[in-house]
Amino acid sequence: MAAVASHRQAWLTTVAFADIESLILALGGEVLEREGSRVKLGVRPIIGFHGETVAELRAQFIAAVDDYLEEGV
């Protein structure tokens, strides 16, 4: 039987995805694995953020979650 490659591979990154994933799940959201290295994070209501660098991405994510939490979960 041939081995089937899984899309669940660990990749070395500078973003601590496990921390982001834990937060999304703690907020009642969902984490869906997609094809390749794509992941869909879902929280209702949607929390949007954008950054061009890891530092910007992290700062915008934290600011967006702070705003969400201030509005009440």
ZABA-543928 format. One record per atom (N, C-alpha, C): atom name; y negated, z negated, x negated. Coordinates in nm, 4 decimals. Atoms other than C-alpha are relative to their C-alpha. Layout:
// ZABA-543928
{seti "CA"; {Y; Z; X}}
...
//
This chain:
// ZABA-543928
{seti "N"; {0.1173; 0.0000; -0.0848}}
{seti "CA"; {0.0000; 0.0000; 0.0000}}
{seti "C"; {-0.1243; 0.0000; -0.0899}}
{seti "N"; {0.1229; -0.0103; 0.0799}}
{seti "CA"; {-0.3404; 0.0973; -0.1420}}
{seti "C"; {-0.0962; -0.1118; 0.0369}}
{seti "N"; {0.1003; 0.1040; -0.0238}}
{seti "CA"; {-0.6056; -0.1667; -0.1824}}
{seti "C"; {-0.1224; 0.0621; 0.0662}}
{seti "N"; {0.1196; -0.0467; -0.0697}}
{seti "CA"; {-0.9038; -0.1294; 0.0477}}
{seti "C"; {-0.1192; -0.0762; -0.0555}}
{seti "N"; {0.1206; 0.0648; 0.0536}}
{seti "CA"; {-1.2459; -0.1972; -0.1022}}
{seti "C"; {-0.0751; -0.0687; 0.1126}}
{seti "N"; {0.0762; 0.0752; -0.0985}}
{seti "CA"; {-1.4418; -0.4595; 0.0835}}
{seti "C"; {-0.1481; 0.0104; -0.0315}}
{seti "N"; {0.1438; 0.0002; 0.0227}}
{seti "CA"; {-1.8173; -0.4500; 0.1337}}
{seti "C"; {-0.0510; -0.1421; -0.0231}}
{seti "N"; {0.0377; 0.1388; 0.0251}}
{seti "CA"; {-1.8162; -0.8293; 0.0773}}
{seti "C"; {0.0100; -0.0294; -0.1492}}
{seti "N"; {0.0042; 0.0247; 0.1425}}
{seti "CA"; {-1.8956; -0.8227; -0.2927}}
{seti "C"; {-0.1207; -0.0863; -0.0324}}
{seti "N"; {0.1131; 0.0816; 0.0442}}
{seti "CA"; {-2.1155; -1.0749; -0.4677}}
{seti "C"; {-0.0836; 0.0814; -0.0983}}
{seti "N"; {0.0904; -0.0718; 0.0879}}
{seti "CA"; {-2.4201; -0.9255; -0.6371}}
{seti "C"; {-0.0976; -0.0994; -0.0591}}
{seti "N"; {0.0969; 0.0843; 0.0674}}
{seti "CA"; {-2.6429; -1.0949; -0.8914}}
{seti "C"; {-0.1396; 0.0466; 0.0392}}
{seti "N"; {0.1358; -0.0347; -0.0410}}
{seti "CA"; {-2.9970; -1.1027; -0.7516}}
{seti "C"; {-0.0951; -0.1120; -0.0384}}
{seti "N"; {0.0996; 0.1026; 0.0267}}
{seti "CA"; {-3.3190; -1.2898; -0.8048}}
{seti "C"; {-0.0417; -0.0712; 0.1280}}
{seti "N"; {0.0277; 0.0650; -0.1272}}
{seti "CA"; {-3.3428; -1.3800; -0.4336}}
{seti "C"; {0.1212; -0.0855; 0.0355}}
{seti "N"; {-0.1096; 0.0909; -0.0358}}
{seti "CA"; {-3.1356; -1.6832; -0.3336}}
{seti "C"; {0.0385; 0.0255; 0.1455}}
{seti "N"; {-0.0354; -0.0394; -0.1356}}
{seti "CA"; {-2.9791; -1.5159; -0.0312}}
{seti "C"; {0.0721; -0.1106; 0.0750}}
{seti "N"; {-0.0728; 0.1078; -0.0675}}
{seti "CA"; {-2.7527; -1.8123; 0.0425}}
{seti "C"; {-0.0970; -0.0976; 0.0659}}
{seti "N"; {0.1009; 0.0886; -0.0585}}
{seti "CA"; {-3.0648; -2.0236; 0.1022}}
{seti "C"; {-0.0623; 0.0628; 0.1243}}
{seti "N"; {0.0576; -0.0703; -0.1147}}
{seti "CA"; {-3.2159; -1.7622; 0.3333}}
{seti "C"; {0.1008; 0.0040; 0.1143}}
{seti "N"; {-0.1055; -0.0061; -0.1012}}
{seti "CA"; {-2.8841; -1.7212; 0.5157}}
{seti "C"; {0.0164; -0.1352; 0.0695}}
{seti "N"; {-0.0143; 0.1343; -0.0575}}
{seti "CA"; {-2.8536; -2.0986; 0.5660}}
{seti "C"; {-0.1148; -0.0318; 0.0947}}
{seti "N"; {0.1158; 0.0256; -0.0843}}
{seti "CA"; {-3.2053; -2.1177; 0.7062}}
{seti "C"; {0.0077; 0.0787; 0.1299}}
{seti "N"; {-0.0125; -0.0837; -0.1199}}
{seti "CA"; {-3.1497; -1.8285; 0.9464}}
{seti "C"; {0.1018; -0.0611; 0.0954}}
{seti "N"; {-0.1036; 0.0605; -0.0837}}
{seti "CA"; {-2.8301; -1.9925; 1.0734}}
{seti "C"; {-0.0469; -0.1328; 0.0588}}
{seti "N"; {0.0509; 0.1284; -0.0494}}
{seti "CA"; {-3.0019; -2.3329; 1.1034}}
{seti "C"; {-0.1016; 0.0199; 0.1120}}
{seti "N"; {0.0967; -0.0304; -0.1046}}
{seti "CA"; {-3.2702; -2.1698; 1.3196}}
{seti "C"; {0.0660; 0.0596; 0.1242}}
{seti "N"; {-0.0717; -0.0542; -0.1148}}
{seti "CA"; {-2.9990; -2.0476; 1.5564}}
{seti "C"; {0.0155; 0.1500; -0.0039}}
{seti "N"; {-0.0102; -0.1447; 0.0133}}
{seti "CA"; {-2.9994; -1.6939; 1.4240}}
{seti "C"; {0.1400; 0.0439; -0.0374}}
{seti "N"; {-0.1291; -0.0549; 0.0388}}
{seti "CA"; {-2.7202; -1.4694; 1.3129}}
{seti "C"; {-0.0149; 0.0862; -0.1245}}
{seti "N"; {-0.0041; -0.0818; 0.1212}}
{seti "CA"; {-2.6243; -1.2926; 0.9917}}
{seti "C"; {0.1160; 0.0978; 0.0183}}
{seti "N"; {-0.1011; -0.1033; -0.0211}}
{seti "CA"; {-2.4409; -0.9628; 1.0363}}
{seti "C"; {0.0102; 0.0878; -0.1236}}
{seti "N"; {-0.0212; -0.0858; 0.1160}}
{seti "CA"; {-2.2903; -0.7774; 0.7427}}
{seti "C"; {0.0098; 0.1445; 0.0455}}
{seti "N"; {0.0005; -0.1427; -0.0305}}
{seti "CA"; {-2.3471; -0.4045; 0.7458}}
{seti "C"; {0.0666; 0.0757; -0.1133}}
{seti "N"; {-0.0614; -0.0851; 0.1015}}
{seti "CA"; {-2.2251; -0.1130; 0.5369}}
{seti "C"; {-0.0681; -0.0201; -0.1348}}
{seti "N"; {0.0542; 0.0168; 0.1345}}
{seti "CA"; {-2.2701; -0.1500; 0.1627}}
{seti "C"; {-0.0542; -0.1398; -0.0183}}
{seti "N"; {0.0595; 0.1313; 0.0238}}
{seti "CA"; {-2.5028; -0.4325; 0.0669}}
{seti "C"; {-0.1012; -0.0368; 0.1076}}
{seti "N"; {0.0971; 0.0245; -0.1059}}
{seti "CA"; {-2.7035; -0.4205; 0.3892}}
{seti "C"; {0.0433; -0.1171; 0.0877}}
{seti "N"; {-0.0246; 0.1161; -0.0853}}
{seti "CA"; {-2.7324; -0.7345; 0.5966}}
{seti "C"; {-0.1096; -0.0039; 0.1045}}
{seti "N"; {0.0982; 0.0139; -0.1071}}
{seti "CA"; {-2.9033; -0.7810; 0.9323}}
{seti "C"; {-0.0131; -0.1478; 0.0323}}
{seti "N"; {0.0281; 0.1383; -0.0338}}
{seti "CA"; {-3.0670; -1.1180; 0.9903}}
{seti "C"; {-0.0688; -0.0004; 0.1356}}
{seti "N"; {0.0584; 0.0022; -0.1334}}
{seti "CA"; {-3.1411; -1.1982; 1.3520}}
{seti "C"; {-0.0388; -0.1389; 0.0437}}
{seti "N"; {0.0509; 0.1240; -0.0570}}
{seti "CA"; {-3.3556; -1.4754; 1.4929}}
{seti "C"; {-0.0826; 0.0405; 0.1209}}
{seti "N"; {0.0802; -0.0255; -0.1194}}
{seti "CA"; {-3.5029; -1.4803; 1.8403}}
{seti "C"; {-0.1006; -0.1092; 0.0140}}
{seti "N"; {0.0676; -0.1282; 0.0149}}
{seti "CA"; {-3.7972; -1.4418; 1.8472}}
{seti "C"; {0.0092; 0.0510; -0.1436}}
{seti "N"; {-0.0103; -0.0625; 0.1318}}
{seti "CA"; {-3.8113; -1.2044; 1.5545}}
{seti "C"; {-0.1059; -0.0564; -0.0940}}
{seti "N"; {0.0912; 0.0449; 0.1044}}
{seti "CA"; {-3.9671; -1.3384; 1.2356}}
{seti "C"; {-0.0130; 0.1155; -0.0982}}
{seti "N"; {0.0209; -0.1133; 0.0882}}
{seti "CA"; {-4.1214; -1.0546; 1.0385}}
{seti "C"; {-0.0736; -0.0398; -0.1265}}
{seti "N"; {0.0679; 0.0225; 0.1270}}
{seti "CA"; {-4.2236; -1.0567; 0.6739}}
{seti "C"; {0.0272; 0.1182; -0.0911}}
{seti "N"; {-0.0125; -0.1139; 0.0900}}
{seti "CA"; {-4.2731; -0.8053; 0.3957}}
{seti "C"; {-0.0594; -0.0367; -0.1352}}
{seti "N"; {0.0530; 0.0212; 0.1340}}
{seti "CA"; {-4.3255; -0.8140; 0.0212}}
{seti "C"; {0.0435; 0.1117; -0.0919}}
{seti "N"; {-0.0306; -0.1055; 0.0965}}
{seti "CA"; {-4.3328; -0.5661; -0.2633}}
{seti "C"; {0.0762; -0.0528; -0.1212}}
{seti "N"; {-0.0694; 0.0615; 0.1132}}
{seti "CA"; {-4.2022; -0.8081; -0.5261}}
{seti "C"; {0.0798; -0.1192; 0.0514}}
{seti "N"; {-0.0781; 0.1181; -0.0394}}
{seti "CA"; {-3.9578; -1.0977; -0.5192}}
{seti "C"; {-0.0931; -0.1164; 0.0323}}
{seti "N"; {0.0948; 0.1095; -0.0223}}
{seti "CA"; {-4.2482; -1.3426; -0.5462}}
{seti "C"; {-0.0731; 0.0171; 0.1334}}
{seti "N"; {0.0674; -0.0257; -0.1276}}
{seti "CA"; {-4.4346; -1.1772; -0.2556}}
{seti "C"; {0.0953; -0.0170; 0.1168}}
{seti "N"; {-0.0999; 0.0114; -0.1051}}
{seti "CA"; {-4.1172; -1.1559; -0.0487}}
{seti "C"; {0.0284; -0.1459; 0.0323}}
{seti "N"; {-0.0271; 0.1423; -0.0189}}
{seti "CA"; {-4.0420; -1.5243; -0.1006}}
{seti "C"; {-0.1187; -0.0699; 0.0681}}
{seti "N"; {0.1191; 0.0637; -0.0566}}
{seti "CA"; {-4.4016; -1.6305; -0.0230}}
{seti "C"; {-0.0204; 0.0407; 0.1464}}
{seti "N"; {0.0173; -0.0472; -0.1376}}
{seti "CA"; {-4.4212; -1.4154; 0.2916}}
{seti "C"; {0.1081; -0.0552; 0.0926}}
{seti "N"; {-0.1090; 0.0574; -0.0796}}
{seti "CA"; {-4.0821; -1.5388; 0.4129}}
{seti "C"; {-0.0303; -0.1461; 0.0334}}
{seti "N"; {0.0311; 0.1421; -0.0220}}
{seti "CA"; {-4.1856; -1.9030; 0.3681}}
{seti "C"; {-0.1156; -0.0141; 0.0988}}
{seti "N"; {0.1144; 0.0059; -0.0914}}
{seti "CA"; {-4.5197; -1.8425; 0.5429}}
{seti "C"; {0.0417; 0.0359; 0.1425}}
{seti "N"; {-0.0445; -0.0410; -0.1337}}
{seti "CA"; {-4.3484; -1.6635; 0.8343}}
{seti "C"; {0.0837; -0.1088; 0.0663}}
{seti "N"; {-0.0830; 0.1068; -0.0561}}
{seti "CA"; {-4.0944; -1.9437; 0.8809}}
{seti "C"; {-0.0866; -0.1217; 0.0336}}
{seti "N"; {0.0918; 0.1100; -0.0299}}
{seti "CA"; {-4.3685; -2.2072; 0.8580}}
{seti "C"; {-0.0742; 0.0237; 0.1305}}
{seti "N"; {0.0689; -0.0346; -0.1246}}
{seti "CA"; {-4.5624; -2.0270; 1.1316}}
{seti "C"; {0.0928; -0.0141; 0.1203}}
{seti "N"; {-0.0990; 0.0091; -0.1077}}
{seti "CA"; {-4.2481; -2.0038; 1.3446}}
{seti "C"; {0.0278; -0.1461; 0.0364}}
{seti "N"; {-0.0311; 0.1403; -0.0251}}
{seti "CA"; {-4.1728; -2.3738; 1.3051}}
{seti "C"; {-0.1195; -0.0752; 0.0603}}
{seti "N"; {0.1189; 0.0626; -0.0563}}
{seti "CA"; {-4.5330; -2.4754; 1.3821}}
{seti "C"; {-0.0151; 0.0311; 0.1486}}
{seti "N"; {0.0061; -0.0377; -0.1404}}
{seti "CA"; {-4.5076; -2.2876; 1.7123}}
{seti "C"; {0.1051; -0.0725; 0.0834}}
{seti "N"; {-0.1077; 0.0699; -0.0703}}
{seti "CA"; {-4.1962; -2.4883; 1.8001}}
{seti "C"; {0.1223; 0.0868; 0.0149}}
{seti "N"; {-0.1257; -0.0751; -0.0042}}
{seti "CA"; {-3.8350; -2.3816; 1.7852}}
{seti "C"; {0.0609; -0.0118; 0.1381}}
//
